[in-house]
Amino acid sequence: MSTHSSDTALSTSTVPQITGIDERRAGYDALIARKLPADVRTKASVLGTRPALELIPETVQDEQERLLYLHGGAFIMGSTAGYEGFTAQFARRAAIRTVSLDYRLAPEHPFPAAVEDGLAAYQDLLNRGTPPDKIVLAGDSAGGNLVLATLLAARRAGLPIPAAAVLMSPVTDVAMTGASMQSKKGVDPIFTPEALAEPFAAYLAGADPRSELASPLFADLRGLPELLIQVGAHELLLDDSTRLAAQAAAADVTVTLEVLAQAPHVFQINYESSAAADAALDRIARFIRRVLSQTLTN
């Protein structure tokens, strides 16, 4: 595990306190929005059964490679449009064609709808002839949860695993049993336990919070691909990452855990104002390039 210091106050990532799901979604999209880089073009698409957004950088290392991105938003918010500028950072920095998925959201579509969408998207990439060892999955927050759940569902379905997965402040335990739920209470500048409990309950809609596709922390992680996990030290969800890393290591999964001191949830979104966040995105890009280049020699 490596720990990096944050050189700025990462305070722009906040959850809008707005009543009403439509207003909350609009507010979240506005909050998360970043400018689309000039060297990345976008194209509306469909992947699996859902709308998707392709982000294509000017420099692509390999036309077969794909990054499948699952956005955050506590399972109830987020969209490919709102995440467009942020997701484009991965495309351009890793020089990889990226597909961002508009999976179904709770409460209209509770668990396991989003997991089914993630699995269908991954299956579609394979069906289109994309080699599994040229696919990387990535996601932030709830999207990190869905990346893990997609991997577990793919394993259940007997599908080949992708090259790797990148998880930024992933939600791995919707039962909220981590010690950091209390130890970081009042330290986390974004969340309270109560603020997380509401969307998690909407997502579960009565399902068992400890089922492996809802809370991948409780799954058998054997056979998963190499993982890169980045998390802030000032997160209620810190233990969702630290426990996942330990579980993965115990399951013989290669895992890298990076904890950024004094940083909040999904601190990477502040790449425009924080050198530490910008550097974290560069490390993700180097990780993606490394795992994809390894497949050429294996």
VENZICOR-V897801 format. One record per residue. N is the residue number from 0. PHI is phi in whole degrees, 0 to 359 (999 if undefined). Layout:
n & phi
N & PHI
N & PHI
//
This chain:
n & phi
0 & 999
1 & 244
2 & 240
3 & 244
4 & 271
5 & 273
6 & 260
7 & 221
8 & 281
9 & 270
10 & 248
11 & 278
12 & 275
13 & 226
14 & 272
15 & 296
16 & 269
17 & 235
18 & 280
19 & 100
20 & 294
21 & 296
22 & 293
23 & 296
24 & 293
25 & 296
26 & 295
27 & 293
28 & 299
29 & 294
30 & 294
31 & 276
32 & 298
33 & 226
34 & 295
35 & 287
36 & 299
37 & 294
38 & 266
39 & 232
40 & 253
41 & 241
42 & 211
43 & 294
44 & 210
45 & 226
46 & 226
47 & 66
48 & 250
49 & 234
50 & 300
51 & 215
52 & 236
53 & 272
54 & 239
55 & 241
56 & 284
57 & 298
58 & 254
59 & 248
60 & 292
61 & 210
62 & 295
63 & 275
64 & 291
65 & 219
66 & 255
67 & 263
68 & 251
69 & 243
70 & 284
71 & 270
72 & 130
73 & 59
74 & 73
75 & 242
76 & 225
77 & 98
78 & 202
79 & 295
80 & 291
81 & 296
82 & 271
83 & 310
84 & 295
85 & 292
86 & 298
87 & 298
88 & 298
89 & 290
90 & 300
91 & 284
92 & 287
93 & 262
94 & 52
95 & 223
96 & 298
97 & 239
98 & 237
99 & 259
100 & 255
101 & 271
102 & 288
103 & 290
104 & 252
105 & 280
106 & 276
107 & 297
108 & 230
109 & 286
110 & 311
111 & 257
112 & 304
113 & 295
114 & 294
115 & 300
116 & 292
117 & 297
118 & 296
119 & 297
120 & 294
121 & 296
122 & 300
123 & 297
124 & 302
125 & 295
126 & 296
127 & 281
128 & 96
129 & 285
130 & 297
131 & 302
132 & 282
133 & 247
134 & 246
135 & 237
136 & 258
137 & 214
138 & 192
139 & 242
140 & 56
141 & 300
142 & 296
143 & 295
144 & 303
145 & 290
146 & 298
147 & 297
148 & 296
149 & 297
150 & 298
151 & 293
152 & 294
153 & 295
154 & 297
155 & 302
156 & 279
157 & 77
158 & 277
159 & 292
160 & 275
161 & 283
162 & 291
163 & 188
164 & 218
165 & 244
166 & 234
167 & 251
168 & 47
169 & 291
170 & 275
171 & 246
172 & 218
173 & 285
174 & 283
175 & 60
176 & 264
177 & 292
178 & 299
179 & 292
180 & 300
181 & 256
182 & 292
183 & 258
184 & 294
185 & 89
186 & 268
187 & 296
188 & 280
189 & 249
190 & 248
191 & 242
192 & 304
193 & 295
194 & 293
195 & 278
196 & 298
197 & 298
198 & 292
199 & 297
200 & 294
201 & 296
202 & 292
203 & 290
204 & 49
205 & 95
206 & 290
207 & 294
208 & 293
209 & 262
210 & 294
211 & 294
212 & 279
213 & 271
214 & 231
215 & 302
216 & 303
217 & 268
218 & 269
219 & 282
220 & 267
221 & 300
222 & 91
223 & 288
224 & 284
225 & 302
226 & 241
227 & 244
228 & 242
229 & 239
230 & 210
231 & 270
232 & 287
233 & 260
234 & 246
235 & 303
236 & 272
237 & 306
238 & 291
239 & 298
240 & 273
241 & 294
242 & 291
243 & 298
244 & 300
245 & 295
246 & 296
247 & 295
248 & 299
249 & 295
250 & 269
251 & 69
252 & 262
253 & 289
254 & 219
255 & 243
256 & 246
257 & 243
258 & 248
259 & 264
260 & 299
261 & 65
262 & 261
263 & 268
264 & 301
265 & 46
266 & 297
267 & 299
268 & 297
269 & 267
270 & 300
271 & 286
272 & 244
273 & 237
274 & 296
275 & 292
276 & 293
277 & 299
278 & 294
279 & 297
280 & 295
281 & 295
282 & 293
283 & 299
284 & 298
285 & 295
286 & 298
287 & 301
288 & 296
289 & 295
290 & 293
291 & 285
292 & 288
293 & 295
294 & 294
295 & 288
296 & 255
297 & 276
//
